[in-house]
Amino acid sequence: MASRLSRRAMRLSPSPTLALDAKTKDMQRQGIDVINFGIGEPDFDTPSHIKDAAVQAIQKGFTKYTPASGIPELKEAICKKLADDNGLQYEPSQIVVSVGAKQAIYNAVQVLCDEGDEVVVPAPYWVSYTEIVKLAGGEPVEVPGEESAGFKMTAAQFEAAVTSKTKILMLNSPNNPSGAVFDEAELRAIGEVCARRGIYIISDEVYEKLVFGGNKHVSIARANPSVKDLTVVVNGVSKTFAMTGWRIGYAAGPRDIIKAMGDLQGQVTSNPTSISQKASVAALLGPREPVEDMVREFGKRRDYVVRRFNSMPDVTCGEPGGAFYAFPNISGFFGRRAASGDVLKDSAALSGAILRDARVSVVPGSAFGMEGYVRVSYATSMANLEKGLDRIEAFLANLA
Ligand SMILES: Cc1ncc(COP(=O)(O)O)c(C=O)c1O
């Protein structure tokens, strides 16, 4: 008898970050004082001019189906943003608006990846990439970046992983979870391999505005113009404008790929929410001060978190160039014992014990394809960071 679930469904793992967030919120509902460092969304409110645009859209009755791939007004605002911020020229016909960057990435993989195609996924990686590739019948090929190289896959490592079956490279800069930001020369070199081998690139740039210190975000399609026709640039309003719940992302790329993504969307979800699309126009065309204020605050928190981790014995933490995560190396604690007597053999066991005994949620590095680390989100208040880091420090100091 055929099994109840499809092979596709059986290959799928649920999102470990969403599961951890649900567990943390469940504990909080039960009245347990848990500090949430597992979260992947800004703790700031959506700026008021963006909310106002949504209220106006509702009041004016902009509450019906829109074109499946997004309203022309938003596509034009996206083209302007890509030209002004990224130096990339696209026409509205090269843009598709989706239900978050997540759907844009899913759609791009679905229209590019055939059964058995290989997709290079540099590790550590955002948890959904490998599952999205598997859902398309593709084979994720993980290429781990070295901590000493800031967790960045080099062009040489990439080339060594390429085979005749390689179809796509999933690139994510600034990176979730490591915060790594690729510079122009690194992107040019990786792009050079793609151009030579005809490999498509899905460039996930959702954290582009969240860069600190001397780091600068550059899109690979700009760093190496010879790959622009092989690249689907993915971005969204979630992280930049504190709009995670509005569910608007977008992709820009070659017309045929974008059309196929829009056609797929037309059969699966239809348009992203009409009201959120209007709000996103206001976000992209409106004042940038709220974003700058948010980035300034994230920068202060980053410095604090990195300093705290590096002051803890047996922990090392590199300085993330972007996003809102620290990725400390906690492998020095493997083999030690928690109060429960459990031996902490890996990052999952350590994260489990930190949640249970220190009441702080962090995500194990293994969820991102890299053992030896935990991801700590600093998208939470300074008071929470102080309290949570005090708890982690005391927990680690007490391990036998
Ligand atoms: C690297 C990366 N890409 C994409 C997304 C999805 O963003 P969206 O809310 O636009 O779907 C996330 C969200 O956590 C992310 O970390």
The ligand as an ORCA input file, in Angstrom:
! r2SCAN-3c Opt
* xyz 0 1
  C      18.122     34.645      5.504
  C      16.656     34.802      5.496
  N      16.004     34.814      4.317
  C      14.676     34.940      4.238
  C      13.909     35.076      5.380
  C      12.418     35.181      5.228
  O      11.964     36.470      5.343
  P      10.456     36.855      5.036
  O       9.858     37.287      6.333
  O      10.547     37.997      4.064
  O       9.767     35.680      4.449
  C      14.526     35.048      6.632
  C      13.709     35.120      7.872
  O      14.124     34.778      8.956
  C      15.925     34.915      6.696
  O      16.583     34.908      7.869
*
